[in-house]
């Protein structure tokens, strides 16, 4: 009887090494039922049927193991990790869609007096990478941005 108990315990350890929480809960419950059955059968009095004790003990220990495994192998940790990964991916997507501008050229030059009193302006050319939504079926890509700043007459 001891050899079957050792085989059952080693099999239950093997079953509890599953990858997902659902499989781990089922494996722990199955191991609890098996261990309970072996314990019940081996501890049954000689004047009673050992298979009935195996069923009783297997059921009781299986339920206790299932409740404990439900608390131990909960999905809250996995859900929290997935939520953090989702937020990280949203931030990366936002960065790619509305990424920073890279200054390509910074010069001063003439500007239209209609818009700038001094007639001079500082012109900055940026390289950007943005996708812009225009309605439900259209997107267009922005790749450059021009910034024109007025200069004082003394500059």
N, C-alpha and C positions, 0 to 999 in steps of 0.2 A: 504494500500500500504506500510505503514511503517513496518508492521509485516513481509511482504514478503521480504523487504529489510534487515531486521535484520536476518531472516532465511538464506537468500542468503549470507550475510556477514559471518555469523557463519559457514556456509557450506564451504565457500571459505577459511576461516582460517583452518578448518579441512582438506581440500584438500592440503593446502600448507605444511603440516607436513609430507611429503613423505620422503622416505629414500634416494633415489638417485637423482642426479641432473636432469636427464631426466624427472623423474616423477615430480620433483619440477617445472621445466619449464612448463610442460604440465598443471599442477594444477594451476599455476599462470596465465597462458593464459586463461584457462577455467574460473577461478575466475574473471579475467578482462572482459571477454565477458559477463559473468552473471551480474556483477555489472554494466557494461555499458548498458546492456539491461534494467535493472531495472531503472537506472537513466534516460535513454532515454524515457522509457515509462511513468515514473512519471513526467517528465518535458515537455512532449509534449503539444503543444497548443491545446485548446479544439476544434478548427476547423480542425485539422489534425489527421491523423491516428496514434495512439500511437505505434502500432506494427512496423511501418516503422521507427519511431524514435528509438525504441528499437534496431532494426537491425543496424541502422547507428551508434548509440552510442556504441553498443556492438562490432561492427567491429573495430571502431576507438580505443576504450579503450583496446580491445583485442590485437590489433597489438602493441600498445604502451607497454602494459604489457609483451607481448612476447619478444619485443626487450630488455626491461629492465631486464627481467628474464634471457635472454640469456647472458647478461653481468654479472649479479649478480651470477647466478648459473653456472659459467664456470668450466671446468674440469681441469684447470691448477693446482690447489691446489692438487687435487687427483692424477694427473700424477706425480707431484713432490714428493708426499708422496710415491707413488709406486716406483719411481726411487730410492729414498733413501732406501726403504726396500730392493729393488733388490741389491743395492750395499752392504748393510749390510749382506744379505744372501750370496753374493759372497765372502765377506771377511770371513764369518764363514766357508764356504765350503773350502776356501783356507787354513784356520787355521786347519781344520780337516784333510785335505789331506797332508799338509806340516807342521804339528804341531811341537812344540818345543821338544827338546830331554830332557829326565830326566836321570840324572846321577845315575846309579845303583851301580857302583863299581869303585874305584880309587886305583890302586895298583902300585907298582914298581916290576919289575922282570927281568929275563934274556931275552935277545933278540938275534936274529940271528946276528952274527958279519958280515954277508954278507950285511945286510941292515944298521946296526948301528955299528959304530966304537967302541963305549965303551962297547958294549955287554949288556948294561942295557937300560931299557925303562920304561917309565911311561905308564901304560895301563889304559884306561878309557872305561868302558862299559856303553852305554847309552840305554835306552828304548825309542824307537820312534814308531810313528804310522803313516805310510805313505803308500798311494796307488800310484803305479807308472804305467803309461801307457807304454805298449810295443806293439805298433801296434794298429790297429783299433779294434781288437777283444780280446786283452789280457790285463789283469791287474794283477799285483802281489803286495803282501803286504810286507812291510819291518817292522820288529818289533824290531831289535837290530842294534846298530852301535858300532863298536870297533874302538877306536882311540889310536894309538901307537905313543908316542912321545919319541925321543931319550933323554937320560940323559948323562950329562958329566961324566967323570970317577970319579970326586971328589964327586958327589952326591950319 
